[in-house]
Amino acid sequence: MPIQQVHVENFKSFSELDIDLSRFNVIIGSNAAGKSNFISIFKFLRDIARHGLANAIALQGGQEYIQNAKIGHGRDLAIRVVYVPDQKLAIIHQNTTGNGLLGIQSCESSYEFTIRFNADSDGFVIIKDRLVIGYEVSSCERKKTVVEKNRILGHGEIEV
């Protein structure tokens, strides 16, 4: 699942960050340039997946360590990740002869969330939590043991 793009707002030393990623990336910078905080974005996302949001915030040191110190409660914390999920072709329909197939394949997708921290306590509210899964529907054909795409019939998105 290669990550293609990351957008963050009010996270650690970043007021706002938009970065496009490729399969191989090198992070270079002087001391206190934000290299470790950039890596912390991915650690934070990992911790959310493993331990839940409240615990992930605690693992980062709490809300005062996760927000940009200059901005603080003045702006919500937001993270958006654009990625390409597993692109395995799934057959969703087969005609009666067995050769004509309809396939679906996931393509560029994104996940984003926004958190508003309470100014007077350690609490927070999730303002936005959105998953968009892109997909492509194709006409396919079975050739011996291999399924091949003939043509793309359309694209769509599923929003959760």
C-alpha positions as CSV (number, residue, x, y, z in Angstrom):
1,M,0.0,0.0,0.0
2,P,2.3,2.8,-1.2
3,I,1.5,6.2,0.3
4,Q,1.5,8.9,-2.5
5,Q,0.8,12.1,-0.6
6,V,0.6,13.4,2.9
7,H,-1.1,16.6,4.1
8,V,-0.9,17.7,7.8
9,E,-2.0,20.8,9.6
10,N,-1.1,21.8,13.2
11,F,1.0,18.7,13.9
12,K,4.2,19.2,15.9
13,S,6.5,21.6,14.1
14,F,4.3,21.8,11.0
15,S,1.8,24.5,10.6
16,E,0.9,23.0,7.2
17,L,2.7,20.4,5.2
18,D,1.9,19.0,1.7
19,I,4.3,16.4,0.4
20,D,4.2,14.0,-2.5
21,L,6.0,10.7,-2.0
22,S,7.5,8.1,-4.4
23,R,8.5,4.5,-3.8
24,F,11.8,5.6,-2.4
25,N,12.3,8.8,-0.4
26,V,15.2,10.4,1.4
27,I,14.8,12.9,4.2
28,I,17.6,15.4,4.5
29,G,17.7,18.6,6.6
30,S,19.6,20.5,9.2
31,N,19.0,20.1,12.9
32,A,15.5,21.1,14.0
33,A,14.2,21.1,10.4
34,G,11.4,18.7,11.2
35,K,12.8,15.3,10.0
36,S,11.8,13.5,13.1
37,N,8.4,15.2,13.3
38,F,7.8,14.1,9.7
39,I,8.5,10.5,10.7
40,S,6.2,11.0,13.7
41,I,3.3,11.5,11.3
42,F,3.6,7.8,10.3
43,K,4.2,6.7,13.8
44,F,1.1,8.5,14.9
45,L,-1.0,6.9,12.1
46,R,0.5,3.5,13.1
47,D,-0.4,4.0,16.7
48,I,-4.0,5.0,15.8
49,A,-4.4,1.8,13.9
50,R,-2.9,-0.3,16.7
51,H,-4.1,1.4,19.8
52,G,-6.9,3.8,18.9
53,L,-6.9,7.6,18.7
54,A,-6.9,8.4,22.4
55,N,-3.9,6.1,23.1
56,A,-2.0,7.3,20.1
57,I,-2.3,10.9,21.3
58,A,-1.0,9.8,24.8
59,L,1.9,7.9,23.1
60,Q,2.9,11.1,21.4
61,G,3.0,12.8,24.8
62,G,-0.5,14.3,24.9
63,Q,-2.2,17.1,23.0
64,E,0.4,19.7,24.0
65,Y,3.1,17.7,22.3
66,I,1.1,16.8,19.2
67,Q,0.0,20.2,18.2
68,N,2.2,23.0,16.7
69,A,3.2,25.0,19.8
70,K,2.9,28.3,18.0
71,I,-0.7,27.6,16.8
72,G,-2.0,25.4,19.7
73,H,-5.8,25.4,19.9
74,G,-6.1,28.1,17.3
75,R,-6.5,25.5,14.5
76,D,-7.6,21.9,14.3
77,L,-5.1,19.1,13.8
78,A,-5.7,17.5,10.4
79,I,-4.1,14.6,8.5
80,R,-4.8,13.4,5.0
81,V,-3.1,10.4,3.4
82,V,-3.5,9.5,-0.3
83,Y,-2.5,5.9,-1.1
84,V,-2.9,3.0,-3.5
85,P,-4.3,-0.1,-1.9
86,D,-3.7,-3.6,-3.1
87,Q,-4.7,-3.6,-6.8
88,K,-5.7,-7.2,-7.1
89,L,-8.5,-7.6,-9.7
90,A,-11.6,-9.2,-8.2
91,I,-14.3,-10.8,-10.5
92,I,-17.7,-9.6,-9.5
93,H,-19.8,-11.1,-12.4
94,Q,-19.5,-13.9,-14.8
95,N,-21.8,-14.5,-17.8
96,T,-23.3,-17.9,-18.6
97,T,-20.5,-19.0,-21.0
98,G,-17.9,-18.3,-18.4
99,N,-15.6,-16.2,-20.6
100,G,-17.2,-12.7,-20.2
101,L,-16.3,-11.3,-16.8
102,L,-16.8,-8.1,-15.0
103,G,-13.9,-7.1,-12.7
104,I,-13.3,-4.5,-10.1
105,Q,-10.0,-3.1,-8.9
106,S,-9.2,-0.6,-6.2
107,C,-7.2,2.5,-7.2
108,E,-6.1,5.8,-5.6
109,S,-7.8,6.1,-2.2
110,S,-7.5,8.5,0.7
111,Y,-8.1,8.7,4.5
112,E,-8.4,12.0,6.4
113,F,-9.4,13.1,9.8
114,T,-9.6,16.3,11.8
115,I,-9.4,16.6,15.5
116,R,-10.3,19.6,17.7
117,F,-8.7,19.7,21.0
118,N,-10.4,21.2,24.0
119,A,-8.5,24.3,25.2
120,D,-9.3,23.8,28.9
121,S,-8.8,20.0,29.2
122,D,-7.1,17.0,27.6
123,G,-10.3,16.1,25.7
124,F,-10.8,16.2,21.9
125,V,-13.6,15.9,19.4
126,I,-13.3,14.3,16.0
127,I,-14.5,16.9,13.5
128,K,-13.9,14.8,10.3
129,D,-13.3,11.1,9.7
130,R,-13.4,10.2,6.1
131,L,-12.3,7.2,4.0
132,V,-12.6,7.3,0.2
133,I,-11.8,4.2,-1.8
134,G,-11.4,4.6,-5.5
135,Y,-12.2,1.8,-7.9
136,E,-12.2,0.9,-11.5
137,V,-14.7,-1.5,-13.2
138,S,-13.5,-3.4,-16.3
139,S,-14.7,-5.8,-18.8
140,C,-12.4,-8.9,-18.5
141,E,-11.9,-12.2,-20.3
142,R,-10.6,-15.5,-19.1
143,K,-7.8,-16.9,-21.2
144,K,-6.9,-20.4,-20.0
145,T,-5.8,-19.8,-16.3
146,V,-5.3,-16.0,-16.6
147,V,-7.9,-13.2,-16.4
148,E,-7.1,-10.2,-18.6
149,K,-8.8,-6.8,-18.6
150,N,-10.3,-5.9,-22.0
151,R,-11.4,-2.3,-21.4
152,I,-12.2,0.0,-18.5
153,L,-15.9,0.6,-18.2
154,G,-15.8,3.3,-15.5
155,H,-14.4,4.7,-12.3
156,G,-16.1,5.4,-9.0
157,E,-15.6,6.1,-5.3
158,I,-17.0,4.6,-2.1
159,E,-17.0,7.1,0.7
160,V,-17.2,5.9,4.3
